[in-house]
Each structure stands twice: as C-alpha cells, then as structure tokens.
C-alpha cells in the first residue's frame, strides 16, 4: 500500500471518531457552481452585503491553502470551480477539526454566503461543512494536468478531473449526437434499434469478433454494421429510419481506428445517392452552425472550410491522377497487378482485384483529401451492396466523404435486386476463398427479405468518432472515445 493511502485511511478513522459518516448517502446540492458563477460574478461586496446571498453546493477539493485559523480552498464539481473560505470562528469546533483532516481530491459539501476577496475572486464564506467522500489518492501532478496519454486513457476519470480539454470533447460529442438526432427527427425519420449480435456478419467488408451463445449452441458475431437489418425495415415499409449504433471490427488499432466505434446510419425510400450527397451537406451546415458557429475548423494546424458545396471526384480518376496509371489500365487486373508488384513489397500485394484498388486508393489518394471531398462511383468489385452506375456498369452509385484525410461518410443508392445481390454475395465468397478475410458472406435471410420487394432507396453511414475528431481538433480517435480499447497492463 502506498504511503499516502495509509495516511488517508488513518484520517478516515479520525473522521469516524468525530461521529461523522465517511461516505454519506446523499447531499442536497441546491446551487450548481456554474449557476453561482454565472449569476453572481458581476456582484461587488456592497451588493453582497445588501443581498446576503446564501448558497449550498458541493465539489472535489482541487486546491488547499491553510493559514492557521483559516484556509482558502477551491472545489470543482465537474463543470466549474469556485473558491471557498473557512474560518475557525465561524464554523463549529467539530467542523474545523474535520477541515484539518481534509486532503486535496476529497469531496465536501458546503453552505455559506458569497463575497469577493481583495483580488476580486468570487468566494463562499463557509458557515457549514459536510464531509462527503475521502479520496485515497492525490490528484495527478498537483492539478497541473495529466500529461501521460496512456494513463489518461486508462484512468479517464482522472483525465476528466484535471483536463478541461477532455471535458470539452465530451460536451461537444454529446452536442453533436443530440443535434444529429434532432436533424433526423425534424425530417420525420424513425430512430430504431437493431441487433448487436448477428448470426451472419454483414453490411460491411470487415473482420468480425466471434462469440458463442451457450443456450442456442451457436456462434454469433458482434455487429460490424447494422445495414442489412435497417434495410429489412425498408422492406417492411418504414420509409425513413436511422440508428446511432455501436459497431465492432476485429481490425488494427491506429490514430483513426478503434475496434469498438459509433456510427450513424440512415436510410430513406425512393431516394438515390445524389439526394444523400445533398442531405449530407445540409447536415454539415447544421452542425457548423450549432457546434462551431462558423464553417471553418483547425485540424492538425491547418484551416479547413466545412462550407458546402463540397468537391466531387470519381474514385478511379483520383487514383489515376495520383498514381499516373491510366484509368483503363486500372480496370485491367493484370496490368494493375504488374504495377503494384513494381511499387510494393511482395507481402503487401493483395489477393483480389478489389483489394488491389483499395491499396492504390489508400496509398496514393486518401491522405491528400484534406478539403471535404465526395469520392464517387466506386468500382462494383468493392461495393457489393450498391446499385451499378447509370453511366458505367463497372462502377456503382456510391460515395465516400473524406475530410482531413479521413473517411467520414459512406453512402449509396441501395441495391434492391435480389438476384443481383446474390451474385454480388457469391462473388464476395470467392474473394474470401482467395484470402480476403474481410469479404462478405451470403446472407440468405436478408436475400429473402429483398425477394419480398424493397423500393428504391438510399443509405448512408457516418462515423461519429471521426466527426467528433473534426469538430474538436483531436488527432487521435482515443481522445474522443471515453474508454478506448487498450492492451492490458502487465
């Protein structure tokens, strides 16, 4: 046991000797610190003398300066802090004895009157002191900030206590999700919930996590995407649906990837991908106004405009521009493979044509898409759930939105031909046999739903975590996830 913990445990015993509860059940917080600061920061002492404003609040001690028979403390309630002043001649003898047993990081409740010090700091003159919780550990680095990123992510509770930036990210994330919900409610979308455990992993090209259901004696997969269930709802006649959902993909961890992440997915009957491009721009316009109050962000020391309309460029043309390979040669699997063999190591050469295109895009294009760009008309080989393009049958009516080198959104005109969808699934199975462990599988139950008839529709997914990264300037996805996935400590 650490020495500071031993000392604090001894203080708990002394508090008990005073006949006080060390962990009481409740405390009536009548006045939140944010409201105290907001309502009374402009008052002077003359007005405080006149009004005799009494408050009752609580918080964690974050600073403590003792001066014999009096002391100044700062308490923090998770939102704001305020100074409190304790004098021996005002509180009871028991309360002053209690005060001497307090440590930084303890939680207390206080009642008292407001005044301002000579330095014009709003302060509570304590008339009553209540002990609420003893912390067995001090705050990290004496409140100057928790700098160790690994420790911050592992002990997020400490990070939230000492880092204002982390608390701000949490608030912005909450505001983004709240405003997204209102956006779709106002457009008459139904918010729905779909299963998180699937018998067949589908709706995206990704490697799933596998678990086992003992009672049913079957393997199940944690959801990689809710798409195929949401489209079942379209078959059922629900014309507008959205879900803010947790997805799980058994893939690498990076600055942009976490195995567990949050997605917004939304679908609407009788629409196509062009409509959803416009709707996405409308969504960003709303978020710019509500979250930022501007259409510009600072990300990785670069200013980026989020003002629509966003740039549009086709997938194959972008690869051609950046790699120097002619578009028609990109469509030729043998020529593309020869090019890749000349540029990449043997262990990097993908097993399928679709993965070759992915490699080309990831290597030559993605990192350069800093300004908001809709990349359109993805090849059919990597878009098994999208309708083919009306202009080129090798392509699909699919777009992905990239900002600051990150994929933010993925949408398309939904494939609703069950015969064609089965062929696409079977093609994916062949890719899996060639070594693509992210390829999709045949989902007969979903195909049966399509056979009952799904009207033309558009669908889209937006990564909430990356959206929060954009609006907060966070360069690591772990910053915007309260409890990111981490390797266990030894």
C-alpha positions as CSV (number, residue, x, y, z in Angstrom):
1,X,0.0,0.0,0.0
2,X,1.3,3.5,-0.9
3,X,2.2,5.8,2.0
4,X,-0.3,8.5,1.0
5,X,-3.1,5.9,1.0
6,X,-2.1,4.7,4.5
7,X,-2.2,8.3,5.8
8,X,-5.6,9.0,4.2
9,X,-7.0,5.7,5.7
10,X,-5.9,6.9,9.1
11,X,-7.8,10.2,8.5
12,X,-10.9,8.2,7.8
13,X,-10.6,6.6,11.2
14,X,-10.3,10.0,12.8
15,X,-13.3,11.3,10.9
16,X,-15.3,8.3,12.2
17,X,-14.1,9.2,15.8
18,X,-15.9,12.6,15.3
19,X,-19.1,10.6,14.8
20,X,-19.4,11.5,11.2
21,X,-20.2,9.3,8.2
22,X,-17.3,9.0,5.8
23,X,-19.4,8.0,2.9
24,X,-22.9,9.5,3.4
25,X,-25.8,8.6,1.2
26,X,-26.7,12.0,-0.3
27,X,-26.3,15.7,-0.1
28,X,-28.8,18.4,-1.2
29,X,-26.9,20.5,-3.8
30,X,-29.1,23.5,-4.1
31,X,-26.8,25.6,-6.2
32,X,-24.6,24.3,-9.0
33,X,-21.2,26.1,-9.4
34,X,-21.9,27.1,-13.0
35,X,-25.1,29.0,-11.9
36,X,-23.3,30.6,-8.9
37,X,-20.5,31.9,-11.2
38,X,-23.0,33.0,-13.9
39,X,-25.4,34.8,-11.6
40,X,-23.0,36.5,-9.2
41,X,-19.7,37.1,-10.9
42,X,-20.6,40.7,-11.5
43,X,-21.7,41.5,-8.0
44,X,-19.5,43.6,-5.7
45,X,-19.2,43.3,-1.9
46,X,-21.6,46.2,-1.4
47,X,-24.3,44.2,-3.2
48,X,-23.3,41.0,-1.4
49,X,-23.7,42.8,2.0
50,X,-27.1,44.1,0.9
51,X,-28.4,40.7,-0.5
52,X,-26.8,38.3,1.9
53,X,-26.8,35.6,-0.7
54,X,-26.6,32.1,0.7
55,X,-25.6,29.1,-1.3
56,X,-25.4,25.3,-0.8
57,X,-23.1,23.3,-3.1
58,X,-20.6,20.6,-3.3
59,X,-17.4,19.6,-5.1
60,X,-14.0,18.0,-5.1
61,X,-11.1,19.9,-3.4
62,X,-8.6,20.8,-6.1
63,X,-6.5,23.4,-4.1
64,X,-5.9,23.9,-0.4
65,X,-4.1,26.8,1.3
66,X,-4.1,26.7,5.1
67,X,-3.4,29.8,7.2
68,X,-3.6,28.7,10.8
69,X,-7.2,29.5,11.9
70,X,-8.5,29.9,8.3
71,X,-8.0,28.5,4.9
72,X,-8.8,29.0,1.2
73,X,-9.8,26.0,-0.9
74,X,-11.0,25.6,-4.4
75,X,-13.7,23.0,-5.1
76,X,-14.6,21.6,-8.5
77,X,-18.0,20.0,-9.5
78,X,-17.0,18.5,-12.9
79,X,-18.0,21.7,-14.7
80,X,-16.6,24.7,-12.9
81,X,-14.7,25.6,-9.8
82,X,-15.1,28.2,-7.0
83,X,-13.1,29.4,-4.1
84,X,-14.3,28.7,-0.5
85,X,-13.1,30.3,2.7
86,X,-13.2,28.5,6.0
87,X,-12.7,30.4,9.3
88,X,-12.4,28.8,12.8
89,X,-14.6,31.5,14.4
90,X,-17.5,30.8,12.0
91,X,-17.7,27.0,11.7
92,X,-18.2,24.7,14.7
93,X,-15.2,23.2,16.5
94,X,-16.1,19.8,15.1
95,X,-16.3,21.2,11.5
96,X,-12.9,22.9,12.0
97,X,-11.4,19.6,13.3
98,X,-12.9,17.9,10.2
99,X,-11.4,20.6,8.0
100,X,-7.9,19.8,9.3
101,X,-8.4,16.1,8.2
102,X,-9.2,17.1,4.6
103,X,-6.9,16.4,1.6
104,X,-6.8,17.5,-2.0
105,X,-9.2,15.3,-4.0
106,X,-11.7,14.8,-1.1
107,X,-15.3,15.7,-1.8
108,X,-17.1,18.1,0.5
109,X,-20.4,19.9,0.8
110,X,-20.6,23.5,2.0
111,X,-23.2,26.1,2.9
112,X,-22.4,29.8,3.2
113,X,-22.6,33.3,1.9
114,X,-21.0,34.9,-1.1
115,X,-18.4,37.6,-1.1
116,X,-15.4,38.8,-3.0
117,X,-11.8,38.8,-1.9
118,X,-9.4,41.7,-2.3
119,X,-8.3,40.1,-5.6
120,X,-12.0,40.3,-6.7
121,X,-12.5,36.5,-6.7
122,X,-15.9,35.2,-6.0
123,X,-15.8,33.1,-2.8
124,X,-18.1,31.2,-0.4
125,X,-17.7,32.1,3.3
126,X,-18.4,28.7,4.8
127,X,-21.0,28.5,7.6
128,X,-21.5,24.7,7.4
129,X,-19.1,22.0,6.3
130,X,-20.1,18.4,5.4
131,X,-17.8,15.6,4.6
132,X,-18.9,13.5,1.6
133,X,-16.1,11.3,0.3
134,X,-12.4,10.7,1.1
135,X,-10.1,10.1,-1.8
136,X,-7.4,7.6,-1.1
137,X,-5.1,9.1,-3.7
138,X,-4.0,12.7,-4.5
139,X,-4.7,14.3,-7.8
140,X,-2.1,13.7,-10.5
141,X,0.7,16.2,-10.8
142,X,-0.8,18.5,-8.2
143,X,-3.6,19.6,-10.6
144,X,-1.3,20.9,-13.3
145,X,-2.6,18.4,-15.8
146,X,-2.3,14.7,-16.6
147,X,0.3,14.5,-19.4
148,X,0.8,10.8,-19.8
149,X,-1.6,9.8,-22.6
150,X,-1.6,6.2,-21.8
151,X,-2.6,7.0,-18.2
152,X,-5.2,9.4,-19.4
153,X,-6.9,6.8,-21.5
154,X,-6.7,4.1,-18.8
155,X,-7.8,6.3,-16.0
156,X,-10.3,8.6,-17.8
157,X,-11.8,9.6,-14.5
158,X,-8.6,11.4,-13.6
159,X,-8.3,12.9,-17.1
160,X,-11.8,14.4,-16.7
161,X,-11.0,15.8,-13.3
162,X,-7.8,17.6,-14.4
163,X,-8.1,18.3,-18.2
164,X,-10.6,20.9,-19.3
165,X,-9.9,19.9,-23.0
166,X,-11.1,16.4,-22.3
167,X,-14.3,17.6,-20.6
168,X,-14.9,19.9,-23.6
169,X,-14.6,17.0,-26.0
170,X,-17.2,15.1,-24.1
171,X,-19.6,18.0,-24.2
172,X,-19.1,18.6,-27.9
173,X,-19.6,14.9,-28.6
174,X,-22.9,14.9,-26.7
175,X,-24.0,18.1,-28.5
176,X,-23.2,16.5,-31.9
177,X,-25.2,13.4,-31.2
178,X,-28.1,15.5,-29.8
179,X,-28.2,17.7,-32.8
180,X,-28.0,14.8,-35.3
181,X,-31.0,13.2,-33.6
182,X,-33.0,16.5,-33.8
183,X,-32.0,16.8,-37.5
184,X,-33.5,13.5,-38.4
185,X,-36.5,13.8,-36.1
186,X,-37.4,17.0,-37.9
187,X,-37.2,15.2,-41.2
188,X,-39.6,12.5,-39.9
189,X,-37.1,9.7,-39.6
190,X,-37.8,6.9,-37.0
191,X,-35.0,6.1,-34.7
192,X,-34.7,2.4,-34.4
193,X,-32.5,-0.3,-32.7
194,X,-31.2,-3.4,-34.4
195,X,-29.4,-6.5,-33.1
196,X,-25.8,-6.2,-31.9
197,X,-25.2,-10.0,-32.2
198,X,-25.6,-11.4,-35.7
199,X,-25.7,-15.0,-36.9
200,X,-24.1,-13.8,-40.1
201,X,-21.7,-10.8,-40.2
202,X,-22.9,-8.4,-42.9
203,X,-23.4,-4.9,-44.1
204,X,-19.7,-4.1,-44.4
205,X,-16.4,-5.5,-45.5
206,X,-14.7,-6.1,-42.2
207,X,-13.4,-8.9,-39.9
208,X,-15.8,-9.6,-37.1
209,X,-15.4,-10.6,-33.5
210,X,-16.8,-14.1,-32.7
211,X,-18.6,-15.2,-29.6
212,X,-20.7,-18.2,-28.6
213,X,-24.3,-18.5,-27.3
214,X,-24.4,-21.4,-24.9
215,X,-28.1,-21.9,-24.8
216,X,-28.6,-21.9,-28.5
217,X,-25.2,-23.6,-29.0
218,X,-24.4,-21.3,-32.0
219,X,-21.6,-18.9,-32.8
220,X,-22.6,-15.3,-33.1
221,X,-20.8,-12.2,-34.4
222,X,-20.6,-8.8,-32.9
223,X,-22.2,-6.3,-35.3
224,X,-19.9,-4.9,-37.9
225,X,-22.7,-2.8,-39.4
226,X,-26.5,-2.6,-38.9
227,X,-27.2,-2.1,-42.6
228,X,-28.8,-5.4,-43.6
229,X,-31.3,-5.1,-40.6
230,X,-32.1,-1.5,-41.4
231,X,-32.9,-2.5,-45.0
232,X,-35.2,-5.2,-43.7
233,X,-37.2,-2.3,-42.2
234,X,-37.3,-0.6,-45.6
235,X,-38.8,-3.8,-47.0
236,X,-41.4,-3.6,-44.1
237,X,-42.5,-0.2,-45.3
238,X,-40.7,2.1,-42.8
239,X,-39.7,4.8,-45.3
240,X,-37.2,6.7,-43.2
241,X,-35.1,5.1,-40.4
242,X,-31.9,5.9,-38.6
243,X,-29.8,4.3,-35.9
244,X,-26.9,5.6,-33.8
245,X,-25.2,2.3,-33.1
246,X,-22.1,0.6,-31.8
247,X,-20.1,-1.5,-34.2
248,X,-17.2,-3.9,-33.6
249,X,-14.5,-4.8,-36.1
250,X,-11.6,-7.1,-35.3
251,X,-9.0,-4.9,-37.0
252,X,-5.9,-2.9,-36.2
253,X,-5.8,0.0,-33.8
254,X,-4.5,3.3,-35.1
255,X,-5.0,7.1,-34.7
256,X,-8.1,6.7,-36.8
257,X,-9.3,3.2,-35.8
258,X,-10.7,1.7,-32.6
259,X,-12.2,-1.9,-32.6
260,X,-15.4,-0.5,-31.0
261,X,-16.9,2.6,-32.5
262,X,-20.1,4.6,-33.0
263,X,-21.8,5.0,-36.4
264,X,-24.9,6.9,-37.6
265,X,-26.7,5.0,-40.3
266,X,-29.8,6.3,-42.1
267,X,-32.0,5.1,-45.0
268,X,-34.8,6.6,-47.0
269,X,-37.1,5.0,-49.6
270,X,-37.4,6.5,-53.1
271,X,-34.1,8.4,-52.9
272,X,-30.7,7.9,-54.5
273,X,-27.1,8.7,-53.7
274,X,-27.4,12.2,-55.2
275,X,-30.1,13.1,-52.7
276,X,-28.0,11.9,-49.9
277,X,-25.0,13.9,-51.0
278,X,-27.1,17.0,-50.7
279,X,-28.6,15.8,-47.4
280,X,-25.0,15.3,-46.0
281,X,-24.1,18.8,-46.9
282,X,-27.3,20.0,-45.2
283,X,-26.3,18.0,-42.1
284,X,-22.8,19.6,-42.0
285,X,-24.3,23.1,-42.4
286,X,-26.5,22.5,-39.4
287,X,-23.6,21.1,-37.3
288,X,-21.3,24.0,-38.3
289,X,-23.9,26.4,-37.0
290,X,-24.9,24.6,-33.8
291,X,-21.4,23.3,-32.7
292,X,-18.9,25.8,-34.1
293,X,-20.8,28.9,-35.0
294,X,-18.6,29.0,-38.1
295,X,-17.8,26.8,-41.1
296,X,-14.1,26.6,-40.5
297,X,-12.1,24.2,-38.4
298,X,-8.4,23.9,-37.3
299,X,-7.2,20.4,-37.7
300,X,-3.5,19.4,-37.4
301,X,-2.5,23.1,-37.7
302,X,-4.4,23.5,-41.0
303,X,-7.6,25.6,-41.5
304,X,-10.3,23.6,-43.4
305,X,-13.5,25.0,-44.6
306,X,-16.6,22.9,-44.0
307,X,-18.8,25.1,-46.0
308,X,-20.8,23.2,-48.7
309,X,-20.9,22.5,-51.6
310,X,-18.1,20.0,-51.2
311,X,-15.8,19.0,-54.0
312,X,-16.7,15.8,-56.0
313,X,-14.3,13.5,-57.8
314,X,-14.6,9.9,-59.1
315,X,-12.7,7.1,-57.4
316,X,-10.8,5.8,-60.4
317,X,-9.9,9.2,-61.8
318,X,-8.4,10.2,-58.4
319,X,-6.2,7.1,-58.3
320,X,-5.2,7.7,-61.9
321,X,-4.2,11.4,-61.2
322,X,-2.1,10.5,-58.2
323,X,-0.5,7.2,-59.4
324,X,0.0,8.1,-63.1
325,X,-1.8,4.8,-64.1
326,X,-4.3,5.3,-66.9
327,X,-7.9,4.7,-65.9
328,X,-8.4,1.9,-68.3
329,X,-5.3,0.2,-67.1
330,X,-6.7,0.4,-63.6
331,X,-9.6,-1.6,-64.8
332,X,-7.3,-4.3,-66.2
333,X,-6.5,-6.6,-63.3
334,X,-3.2,-8.0,-64.8
335,X,-1.9,-4.5,-65.7
336,X,-2.8,-3.3,-62.2
337,X,-1.1,-6.3,-60.5
338,X,2.1,-5.7,-62.6
339,X,2.1,-2.0,-61.5
340,X,1.6,-3.0,-57.8
341,X,4.4,-5.6,-58.0
342,X,6.8,-2.9,-59.2
343,X,5.9,-0.5,-56.4
344,X,5.2,-2.6,-53.3
345,X,6.8,-5.3,-51.3
346,X,5.7,-8.9,-52.0
347,X,3.9,-9.2,-48.6
348,X,1.8,-6.1,-49.4
349,X,0.4,-7.5,-52.7
350,X,-3.4,-8.0,-52.1
351,X,-5.1,-11.3,-53.0
352,X,-8.0,-9.8,-55.0
353,X,-8.7,-7.1,-57.6
354,X,-10.9,-5.2,-55.1
355,X,-8.1,-5.2,-52.5
356,X,-5.7,-4.0,-55.2
357,X,-7.9,-1.0,-55.8
358,X,-8.2,-0.4,-52.1
359,X,-4.4,-0.4,-51.8
360,X,-4.0,2.1,-54.6
361,X,-6.5,4.4,-53.1
362,X,-5.2,4.2,-49.6
363,X,-1.6,4.7,-50.7
364,X,-2.0,7.4,-53.4
365,X,-5.2,9.3,-52.7
366,X,-6.7,9.2,-49.2
367,X,-4.1,11.2,-47.2
368,X,-4.3,14.0,-49.8
369,X,-8.1,14.6,-49.4
370,X,-7.9,17.4,-46.9
371,X,-10.7,19.6,-48.1
372,X,-14.1,18.0,-47.9
373,X,-14.4,15.7,-51.0
374,X,-17.1,13.3,-52.1
375,X,-15.3,10.5,-53.8
376,X,-17.9,9.0,-56.1
377,X,-18.6,6.0,-58.4
378,X,-16.7,3.3,-56.6
379,X,-16.0,0.1,-58.5
380,X,-18.5,-2.7,-58.3
381,X,-15.8,-5.1,-57.1
382,X,-15.6,-3.2,-53.7
383,X,-19.2,-2.2,-53.4
384,X,-21.3,-5.3,-53.1
385,X,-24.4,-3.5,-51.7
386,X,-24.6,-0.6,-54.1
387,X,-26.5,-0.2,-57.4
388,X,-24.5,-0.1,-60.5
389,X,-23.9,3.4,-62.1
390,X,-26.2,4.6,-64.8
391,X,-23.1,5.7,-66.7
392,X,-20.6,2.8,-66.4
393,X,-21.7,-0.7,-65.3
394,X,-18.3,-1.4,-63.8
395,X,-19.0,1.3,-61.3
396,X,-21.6,1.9,-58.6
397,X,-23.6,4.8,-57.4
398,X,-21.6,5.1,-54.2
399,X,-19.8,7.9,-52.5
400,X,-17.5,8.4,-49.5
401,X,-16.9,11.7,-47.9
402,X,-13.3,12.5,-46.9
403,X,-12.2,15.4,-44.8
404,X,-8.7,15.9,-43.4
405,X,-7.5,12.7,-44.9
406,X,-10.2,10.7,-43.0
407,X,-13.2,8.8,-44.4
408,X,-16.2,10.4,-42.6
409,X,-19.2,9.0,-44.5
410,X,-20.2,6.2,-46.9
411,X,-23.4,6.2,-48.9
412,X,-25.0,4.8,-52.0
413,X,-28.1,4.0,-54.0
414,X,-29.1,0.7,-52.4
415,X,-29.0,-2.4,-54.4
416,X,-32.6,-3.8,-54.3
417,X,-32.4,-6.5,-57.0
418,X,-32.3,-9.8,-55.0
419,X,-30.9,-11.8,-58.0
420,X,-28.1,-9.3,-58.5
421,X,-27.4,-9.1,-54.8
422,X,-27.0,-12.9,-54.5
423,X,-24.4,-12.7,-57.4
424,X,-22.5,-10.0,-55.5
425,X,-22.5,-12.0,-52.3
426,X,-21.3,-15.1,-54.2
427,X,-18.5,-13.0,-55.7
428,X,-17.5,-11.9,-52.2
429,X,-17.3,-15.6,-51.2
430,X,-14.8,-16.2,-54.0
431,X,-12.8,-13.3,-52.8
432,X,-12.8,-14.8,-49.3
433,X,-11.5,-18.1,-50.7
434,X,-8.7,-16.1,-52.3
435,X,-7.6,-14.7,-49.0
436,X,-9.7,-11.6,-48.4
437,X,-10.8,-12.2,-44.8
438,X,-12.9,-9.0,-44.8
439,X,-15.1,-10.2,-47.7
440,X,-18.8,-10.6,-47.1
441,X,-20.8,-13.8,-47.0
442,X,-24.1,-14.9,-48.4
443,X,-27.0,-13.8,-46.1
444,X,-29.9,-15.8,-47.2
445,X,-32.3,-14.3,-44.7
446,X,-31.6,-10.9,-46.0
447,X,-31.9,-12.0,-49.6
448,X,-35.3,-13.5,-48.7
449,X,-36.4,-10.1,-47.4
450,X,-35.2,-8.4,-50.6
451,X,-37.2,-11.0,-52.6
452,X,-40.4,-9.6,-51.0
453,X,-39.6,-6.3,-52.7
454,X,-37.7,-3.2,-51.4
455,X,-38.5,0.1,-53.1
456,X,-35.6,2.2,-54.5
457,X,-33.7,3.7,-51.6
458,X,-30.6,5.5,-50.4
459,X,-28.5,4.7,-47.4
460,X,-25.5,6.2,-45.6
461,X,-23.2,5.7,-42.6
462,X,-21.3,8.5,-40.8
463,X,-18.6,7.8,-38.3
464,X,-19.5,9.7,-35.1
465,X,-16.0,9.3,-33.6
466,X,-14.2,10.8,-36.6
467,X,-16.9,13.5,-36.8
468,X,-16.1,14.5,-33.2
469,X,-12.4,14.5,-34.1
470,X,-13.1,17.0,-36.8
471,X,-15.1,19.3,-34.6
472,X,-12.8,19.2,-31.6
473,X,-9.4,19.1,-33.5
474,X,-8.5,15.8,-31.8
475,X,-5.8,14.0,-33.7
476,X,-6.2,10.6,-32.0
477,X,-9.5,8.7,-32.0
478,X,-8.8,7.7,-28.4
479,X,-9.3,11.3,-27.4
480,X,-13.0,11.2,-28.4
481,X,-13.9,7.8,-27.0
482,X,-14.3,7.8,-23.3
483,X,-12.9,4.3,-22.8
484,X,-10.9,3.3,-25.9
485,X,-9.5,-0.2,-26.4
486,X,-6.1,-0.7,-24.8
487,X,-3.7,-3.5,-24.4
488,X,-3.9,-4.8,-20.8
489,X,-1.2,-3.7,-18.4
490,X,1.2,-6.4,-17.4
